[in-house]
Amino acid sequence: MSALPRRELVLFSGLVVVVALVFSWMGAAYGTRMLVEASCYAIIGLGLTIQWGYAGLFNVGIMGFIALAAFVSLFVTYPVNAAFWGSGAPAELGWALLAIAAGAAAVYAASQTHRLGLPKAWRTLLTMIVLAVAYLWAQSIFDPATTRIERGAGWIGGLGLPVWLGWAAGGVAAGALGWAMGRITLGLRADYMAIATLGISEIVKAFLKNADWLTRGTLTVSPIPWPVPTPQELGFVASRAAYLSITAILIAVIFVLLQRAWHSPWGRMMRAIRDNEVSAAAMGKDVNRRRLEMFVLGNVIIGIGGAALVTFTSIFDPSAFMPLNHTFLIWVMVILGGAGNNLGTVFGVVLVYVIWTMSEPAALFLFQQAASWGDALFGWRAPADLSTRALQMRVFVIGLTITLVLRFAPNGLLPEKPVKYE
């Protein structure tokens, strides 16, 4: 018989106690909301574990994948905008998109003229000229179309399809962006890949923020349809519990599939590529192709988790996607939990998110107690911005947690375990 996983039992038992304390202090509605958000982050964390823990890919553009998946999910699920479809704007927009496609095809054709014997320098010059002409031509058609949409219907609206289909579409869109990004960045060194993924992520956010005709920009879109009855229909606790059941099922399915894949010949191949790329290539493995495969798969899961997270908040605001919340925090979760260990990822996500959400009310409580005692004993006057200072304690507490865990458990609280082959 295998030894009892004592470390896992102790850590998860302690986590359950902490979550129970949150429920007793903050209430069931707050605690359930925290668990739903943590479960969405757990899905995202499992996607990052595939990239970093399985393949050693340093992706710091998570925010861009979440934002894109959230928008695609919104577009698929949000009710139809009759003001847009009842006007002539769809036809005008269709012609504009056709012009963009034609311009892209012309640029691609120009970039392939070396096959006809054109020298490289002339091919590059021709491609740049065609790109400039195609851009100006498409812009002359595209700008009037989008201006008409903004002045008339406001924005294009959605398709009114089921939420589960929107989440799936968001995952596919994130995977497609990952494929395009991977074709560019996977040949780069880790630090250059990080810069490239971060830059592309910021481009995605800037586009969504400024495309008012498509996303309403800073005006935001709300409410986003839920896959379960809303709090107005069931109440906060019941509706959030129903939402949590869906995200928990998603986590269970993804977890089981990843565990089976990790212990399969495919998983052994990925570990070989991660641990010794040169040896894996010498054995005939297509390293870049497999890395691209992992990058795309991880981004699909990240996209599904991001779509579920933004759907739960019930508001789409491109300005709300921040690297601190949607990239840095997720990396902290995965690293502290244990990269390469799916169970450790889930544990790390829940633990870090509990610390992240509870550090503000805990710090505010301590500040208020210190202010009360200081005023009673020494006549101290507390600053007026205690709530703001308590909010800023989040970063300090997370930084302290990182320092302590990396000092005493450098491989994470639940590090990757060697796979035994029989």
C-alpha positions as CSV (number, residue, x, y, z in Angstrom):
1,M,0.0,0.0,0.0
2,S,1.2,3.5,-0.8
3,A,2.0,5.9,2.0
4,L,-0.6,8.3,3.2
5,P,-0.1,11.7,1.6
6,R,0.3,13.4,5.0
7,R,1.6,16.7,3.6
8,E,-1.4,17.1,1.3
9,L,-3.8,16.1,4.1
10,V,-2.3,18.6,6.5
11,L,-2.2,21.5,4.1
12,F,-5.7,21.0,2.7
13,S,-7.1,20.5,6.1
14,G,-5.6,23.7,7.2
15,L,-6.9,25.4,4.1
16,V,-10.4,24.1,4.9
17,V,-10.2,25.6,8.4
18,V,-9.1,29.0,7.0
19,V,-12.0,29.0,4.5
20,A,-14.4,28.1,7.3
21,L,-13.1,31.0,9.3
22,V,-13.7,33.4,6.4
23,F,-17.3,32.1,6.1
24,S,-17.9,32.6,9.8
25,W,-16.4,36.1,9.9
26,M,-17.5,37.6,6.5
27,G,-20.7,35.6,5.9
28,A,-21.8,33.0,3.5
29,A,-22.4,35.4,0.6
30,Y,-18.9,36.8,0.8
31,G,-17.3,33.4,1.3
32,T,-19.1,31.8,-1.6
33,R,-18.1,34.7,-3.9
34,M,-14.5,34.3,-2.9
35,L,-14.6,30.5,-3.6
36,V,-16.2,31.1,-7.1
37,E,-13.5,33.6,-8.0
38,A,-10.8,31.3,-6.6
39,S,-12.2,28.4,-8.7
40,C,-12.0,30.5,-11.9
41,Y,-8.4,31.4,-11.0
42,A,-7.7,27.7,-10.4
43,I,-8.7,27.0,-14.0
44,I,-6.4,29.7,-15.2
45,G,-3.7,28.4,-12.9
46,L,-4.0,24.9,-14.4
47,G,-3.5,26.4,-17.9
48,L,-0.4,28.2,-16.7
49,T,0.9,25.0,-15.1
50,I,0.8,23.3,-18.5
51,Q,3.0,26.0,-19.9
52,W,5.4,26.6,-17.1
53,G,5.3,23.4,-15.1
54,Y,5.1,21.0,-18.0
55,A,7.0,22.8,-20.8
56,G,9.0,25.5,-19.0
57,L,7.4,28.3,-21.1
58,F,7.6,31.8,-19.4
59,N,4.3,33.4,-20.4
60,V,3.7,36.8,-18.8
61,G,0.9,37.7,-21.2
62,I,-1.8,36.0,-19.3
63,M,-3.8,39.2,-19.0
64,G,-4.2,39.4,-22.8
65,F,-5.5,35.9,-23.2
66,I,-8.0,36.5,-20.4
67,A,-9.2,39.8,-21.9
68,L,-9.6,38.3,-25.4
69,A,-11.5,35.2,-24.1
70,A,-13.7,37.4,-21.9
71,F,-14.6,39.6,-24.9
72,V,-15.3,36.7,-27.2
73,S,-17.5,35.1,-24.5
74,L,-19.3,38.4,-24.1
75,F,-19.8,38.7,-27.9
76,V,-21.2,35.2,-28.2
77,T,-23.6,35.4,-25.1
78,Y,-24.7,39.0,-24.9
79,P,-28.2,39.7,-26.2
80,V,-28.6,40.8,-29.8
81,N,-28.4,44.6,-30.4
82,A,-31.5,45.2,-32.7
83,A,-30.4,48.8,-33.3
84,F,-27.3,47.5,-35.0
85,W,-28.7,44.7,-37.1
86,G,-31.7,46.8,-38.1
87,S,-29.6,49.4,-39.8
88,G,-27.3,49.4,-42.8
89,A,-24.2,49.2,-40.5
90,P,-23.7,45.4,-40.8
91,A,-23.3,45.5,-44.6
92,E,-20.9,48.4,-44.3
93,L,-18.9,46.7,-41.6
94,G,-18.9,43.5,-43.7
95,W,-17.4,45.3,-46.7
96,A,-14.8,46.9,-44.3
97,L,-13.8,43.5,-43.0
98,L,-13.6,42.1,-46.5
99,A,-11.3,45.0,-47.4
100,I,-9.0,44.1,-44.4
101,A,-9.0,40.4,-45.5
102,A,-8.1,41.4,-49.1
103,G,-5.3,43.6,-47.9
104,A,-3.9,40.9,-45.6
105,A,-4.0,38.5,-48.6
106,A,-2.2,41.0,-50.8
107,V,0.5,41.5,-48.1
108,Y,1.0,37.8,-47.7
109,A,1.3,37.4,-51.5
110,A,3.9,40.1,-51.6
111,S,5.9,38.4,-48.9
112,Q,6.0,35.2,-50.9
113,T,7.4,36.7,-54.1
114,H,10.8,35.3,-53.3
115,R,9.4,32.0,-54.7
116,L,9.2,33.7,-58.1
117,G,12.9,34.6,-57.9
118,L,12.6,38.1,-56.6
119,P,15.7,39.1,-54.4
120,K,15.1,39.3,-50.7
121,A,15.7,43.1,-50.5
122,W,13.2,43.8,-53.3
123,R,10.7,41.4,-51.7
124,T,10.9,43.2,-48.4
125,L,10.5,46.6,-50.1
126,L,7.5,45.3,-52.1
127,T,5.9,43.9,-49.0
128,M,6.3,47.2,-47.1
129,I,4.8,49.2,-50.0
130,V,1.8,46.8,-50.3
131,L,1.3,46.9,-46.5
132,A,1.2,50.7,-46.5
133,V,-1.2,50.8,-49.4
134,A,-3.5,48.1,-48.0
135,Y,-3.5,49.8,-44.6
136,L,-4.6,53.2,-46.0
137,W,-7.2,51.6,-48.3
138,A,-8.7,49.4,-45.6
139,Q,-8.7,52.3,-43.1
140,S,-10.6,54.5,-45.5
141,I,-13.4,52.0,-45.6
142,F,-13.2,50.8,-42.0
143,D,-13.2,54.1,-40.1
144,P,-16.5,55.4,-41.6
145,A,-18.2,52.0,-40.9
146,T,-17.2,52.0,-37.2
147,T,-18.1,55.7,-36.8
148,R,-21.6,54.9,-38.1
149,I,-22.0,52.1,-35.6
150,E,-20.9,54.3,-32.7
151,R,-23.2,57.2,-33.7
152,G,-26.2,54.9,-34.5
153,A,-26.4,51.7,-32.5
154,G,-23.5,52.5,-30.0
155,W,-21.9,49.1,-30.6
156,I,-22.6,45.8,-32.4
157,G,-23.9,43.9,-29.4
158,G,-23.8,40.1,-29.1
159,L,-25.2,36.9,-30.6
160,G,-27.4,35.8,-27.7
161,L,-26.1,32.2,-27.6
162,P,-25.7,30.0,-24.5
163,V,-23.1,30.8,-22.0
164,W,-21.3,27.5,-22.2
165,L,-20.8,28.1,-25.9
166,G,-19.3,31.5,-25.1
167,W,-16.8,30.0,-22.7
168,A,-15.8,27.5,-25.3
169,A,-15.4,30.2,-27.9
170,G,-13.3,32.2,-25.5
171,G,-11.0,29.3,-25.0
172,V,-10.7,28.7,-28.8
173,A,-9.9,32.4,-29.3
174,A,-7.3,32.4,-26.6
175,G,-5.8,29.3,-28.1
176,A,-5.7,30.9,-31.6
177,L,-4.0,34.0,-30.2
178,G,-1.5,31.6,-28.4
179,W,-0.8,29.8,-31.7
180,A,0.0,33.1,-33.5
181,M,2.0,34.4,-30.5
182,G,3.8,31.1,-30.2
183,R,4.9,31.2,-33.8
184,I,6.7,34.4,-33.0
185,T,8.0,33.9,-29.5
186,L,8.8,30.3,-28.9
187,G,12.1,30.6,-30.7
188,L,13.2,33.3,-28.3
189,R,15.1,33.0,-25.1
190,A,13.0,33.0,-21.9
191,D,13.5,36.6,-21.0
192,Y,12.8,37.8,-24.6
193,M,9.7,35.6,-24.7
194,A,8.4,37.2,-21.5
195,I,8.9,40.7,-23.0
196,A,7.2,39.7,-26.3
197,T,4.2,38.0,-24.6
198,L,3.7,41.0,-22.2
199,G,3.9,43.4,-25.2
200,I,1.3,41.5,-27.2
201,S,-0.9,41.3,-24.1
202,E,-0.9,45.1,-23.8
203,I,-1.7,45.4,-27.5
204,V,-4.8,43.2,-27.0
205,K,-5.9,45.3,-24.0
206,A,-5.4,48.6,-25.8
207,F,-7.4,47.4,-28.8
208,L,-10.3,46.3,-26.7
209,K,-10.2,49.5,-24.7
210,N,-10.3,51.7,-27.8
211,A,-12.6,49.7,-30.1
212,D,-15.8,51.4,-28.8
213,W,-17.8,50.0,-31.8
214,L,-16.9,46.5,-30.7
215,T,-16.6,46.5,-26.9
216,R,-18.1,49.9,-25.8
217,G,-14.6,50.6,-24.6
218,T,-14.5,52.4,-21.2
219,L,-18.3,52.6,-21.1
220,T,-18.3,48.9,-20.1
221,V,-20.9,46.2,-20.8
222,S,-23.2,44.9,-18.1
223,P,-24.9,42.6,-17.1
224,I,-23.2,39.6,-18.7
225,P,-25.5,36.6,-18.9
226,W,-24.9,33.8,-16.3
227,P,-25.0,30.1,-16.9
228,V,-27.1,29.8,-13.8
229,P,-30.0,31.9,-12.3
230,T,-28.7,35.3,-11.1
231,P,-28.7,36.6,-7.5
232,Q,-31.9,38.5,-8.3
233,E,-33.6,35.2,-9.1
234,L,-32.2,32.9,-6.4
235,G,-30.4,35.1,-3.9
236,F,-26.7,35.7,-3.5
237,V,-25.7,32.5,-1.7
238,A,-27.8,30.1,-3.8
239,S,-26.8,31.6,-7.2
240,R,-23.1,31.8,-6.3
241,A,-23.2,28.2,-5.0
242,A,-24.8,27.1,-8.3
243,Y,-22.0,29.0,-10.2
244,L,-19.4,27.4,-8.0
245,S,-20.7,23.9,-8.8
246,I,-20.1,24.6,-12.5
247,T,-16.6,25.9,-12.0
248,A,-15.8,23.0,-9.7
249,I,-17.0,20.5,-12.3
250,L,-14.7,22.2,-14.9
251,I,-11.8,22.0,-12.5
252,A,-12.4,18.3,-11.9
253,V,-12.6,17.5,-15.6
254,I,-9.5,19.5,-16.5
255,F,-7.6,18.1,-13.5
256,V,-8.4,14.4,-14.4
257,L,-7.4,15.0,-18.0
258,L,-4.2,16.7,-17.2
259,Q,-3.3,14.0,-14.7
260,R,-3.8,11.2,-17.2
261,A,-1.9,13.1,-19.9
262,W,1.0,13.8,-17.5
263,H,1.4,10.1,-16.7
264,S,1.1,9.1,-20.4
265,P,3.9,8.7,-23.0
266,W,3.0,12.2,-24.1
267,G,3.7,13.5,-20.6
268,R,7.1,11.7,-20.5
269,M,8.0,13.4,-23.8
270,M,7.1,16.8,-22.5
271,R,9.2,16.3,-19.3
272,A,12.1,15.2,-21.5
273,I,11.8,18.4,-23.6
274,R,11.5,20.6,-20.5
275,D,14.4,19.0,-18.6
276,N,16.8,18.5,-21.5
277,E,15.9,20.1,-24.7
278,V,19.1,19.1,-26.5
279,S,18.7,15.4,-25.6
280,A,15.1,15.4,-26.6
281,A,15.9,17.0,-30.0
282,A,18.7,14.4,-30.5
283,M,16.1,11.6,-30.0
284,G,14.1,13.0,-32.9
285,K,11.5,15.1,-31.0
286,D,10.2,18.2,-32.7
287,V,10.8,20.6,-29.7
288,N,9.3,23.7,-31.1
289,R,6.2,22.0,-32.4
290,R,5.6,20.3,-29.0
291,R,6.2,23.6,-27.2
292,L,3.7,25.3,-29.5
293,E,1.2,22.5,-28.7
294,M,1.6,23.1,-25.0
295,F,1.4,26.9,-25.4
296,V,-1.9,26.6,-27.3
297,L,-3.4,24.0,-24.9
298,G,-2.5,26.1,-21.9
299,N,-4.0,29.2,-23.4
300,V,-7.2,27.4,-24.2
301,I,-7.6,26.5,-20.5
302,I,-6.6,30.0,-19.5
303,G,-9.2,31.4,-21.8
304,I,-12.0,29.2,-20.4
305,G,-11.1,30.2,-16.9
306,G,-10.8,33.9,-17.8
307,A,-14.2,33.8,-19.5
308,A,-15.8,32.2,-16.4
309,L,-14.2,34.8,-14.2
310,V,-15.4,37.8,-16.1
311,T,-18.8,36.3,-16.6
312,F,-19.1,35.9,-12.8
313,T,-18.2,39.6,-12.2
314,S,-21.1,40.4,-14.7
315,I,-19.3,43.4,-16.2
316,F,-16.8,43.7,-19.1
317,D,-14.5,46.6,-18.6
318,P,-11.3,46.5,-20.7
319,S,-9.7,49.0,-18.3
320,A,-10.1,46.5,-15.4
321,F,-7.6,44.0,-16.8
322,M,-4.4,44.7,-14.9
323,P,-1.1,42.8,-14.9
324,L,-1.1,42.8,-11.1
325,N,-4.4,40.9,-10.9
326,H,-4.4,38.9,-14.1
327,T,-0.7,38.0,-14.5
328,F,1.4,38.5,-11.5
329,L,-1.1,37.1,-9.0
330,I,-1.6,34.0,-11.1
331,W,2.2,33.4,-11.3
332,V,2.4,33.7,-7.5
333,M,-0.4,31.1,-7.1
334,V,1.3,28.6,-9.4
335,I,4.8,29.1,-7.9
336,L,3.7,28.9,-4.3
337,G,1.5,25.9,-4.9
338,G,4.1,24.0,-6.8
339,A,4.8,24.2,-10.6
340,G,4.3,20.9,-12.3
341,N,1.9,19.6,-9.7
342,N,-1.8,20.1,-10.6
343,L,-2.9,19.5,-7.0
344,G,-0.4,22.0,-5.8
345,T,-1.7,24.5,-8.3
346,V,-5.2,24.2,-7.1
347,F,-4.0,24.5,-3.5
348,G,-1.8,27.5,-4.2
349,V,-4.6,29.3,-6.1
350,V,-7.1,29.0,-3.2
351,L,-4.6,29.8,-0.5
352,V,-3.2,32.9,-2.3
353,Y,-6.6,34.1,-3.2
354,V,-7.8,33.8,0.3
355,I,-4.8,35.8,1.5
356,W,-5.3,38.3,-1.3
357,T,-9.0,39.0,-0.5
358,M,-8.8,38.8,3.3
359,S,-5.7,40.9,3.7
360,E,-7.6,44.1,3.2
361,P,-10.4,43.5,5.8
362,A,-7.9,41.9,8.2
363,A,-5.6,44.8,7.9
364,L,-8.4,47.3,8.3
365,F,-9.6,45.5,11.5
366,L,-6.1,45.7,12.9
367,F,-5.7,49.3,11.9
368,Q,-9.0,50.2,13.6
369,Q,-8.0,48.3,16.8
370,A,-4.6,50.1,16.9
371,A,-6.3,53.4,16.3
372,S,-8.8,52.8,19.1
373,W,-6.2,51.7,21.6
374,G,-3.8,54.5,20.6
375,D,-6.5,57.1,21.0
376,A,-7.6,55.7,24.4
377,L,-4.1,55.3,25.8
378,F,-2.0,57.9,24.2
379,G,-4.4,60.3,22.5
380,W,-3.2,59.4,19.0
381,R,-5.2,60.6,16.0
382,A,-5.5,57.9,13.3
383,P,-5.1,58.9,9.7
384,A,-8.3,59.4,7.7
385,D,-7.3,57.0,5.0
386,L,-7.2,53.8,6.9
387,S,-9.3,51.9,4.3
388,T,-6.9,53.0,1.5
389,R,-3.9,51.9,3.5
390,A,-5.6,48.6,4.3
391,L,-6.1,48.0,0.6
392,Q,-2.4,48.6,-0.1
393,M,-1.5,45.9,2.5
394,R,-2.5,43.3,-0.1
395,V,0.7,43.7,-2.0
396,F,2.8,43.7,1.2
397,V,1.1,40.5,2.5
398,I,1.5,38.7,-0.8
399,G,5.2,39.7,-1.0
400,L,5.7,38.5,2.6
401,T,4.0,35.2,1.7
402,I,6.2,34.8,-1.3
403,T,9.3,35.4,0.7
404,L,8.4,32.9,3.5
405,V,7.3,30.2,1.1
406,L,10.4,30.5,-1.2
407,R,12.6,30.6,1.9
408,F,11.2,27.4,3.5
409,A,9.7,25.6,0.4
410,P,11.6,26.8,-2.7
411,N,9.9,24.3,-4.9
412,G,6.4,25.2,-3.6
413,L,4.2,23.9,-0.9
414,L,3.3,20.8,-3.0
415,P,6.2,20.4,-5.4
416,E,6.2,18.1,-8.4
417,K,6.6,14.5,-7.6
418,P,8.8,12.2,-9.6
419,V,6.7,9.9,-11.8
420,K,7.3,6.2,-11.2
421,Y,7.1,3.9,-14.2
422,E,6.2,0.2,-13.7
